[in-house]
Amino acid sequence: MTTYIYETIPADEASEPRVFEFQQRMTDKPLTQHPETGEPVRRIISGGLGIMQKGGAPAPSSCGSGCGCH
């Protein structure tokens, strides 16, 4: 299962959205309501950590040699 990040959609501009995680299958539709409170929610799209080059090889690191991340 994949863990997705969601945030509530506040009813007014003065309220802050609340962020929460929810595990679901990749084939499941995104939530539209908070599972406990029923508040409207939207899924947050976050970036990945890897960058791929043409041909599928990972991009070279820009941090330099000797850092241990290779």
ZIVENPE-V159682 format. One record per pair of residues at least 24 apart in sequence whose C-alpha atoms are under 10 Angstrom apart, sorted by sequence separation. I is the first residue (numbers start at 1). J is the second residue. If there is no record, write none. Layout:
i=[I,I]
j=[J,J]
//
This chain:
i=[1,2,6,8,9,17,19,20,1,6,8,9,19,1,4,6,7,8,4,6,7,6,11,8,10,11,8,9,10,8,9,10,7,8,9,7,8,9,7,8,6,7,8,6,7,5,6,7,5,6,4,5,6,4,5,4,5,4]
j=[25,26,30,32,33,41,43,44,26,31,33,34,44,27,30,32,33,34,31,33,34,34,39,37,39,40,38,39,40,39,40,41,39,40,41,40,41,42,41,42,41,42,43,42,43,42,43,44,43,44,43,44,45,44,45,45,46,46]
//
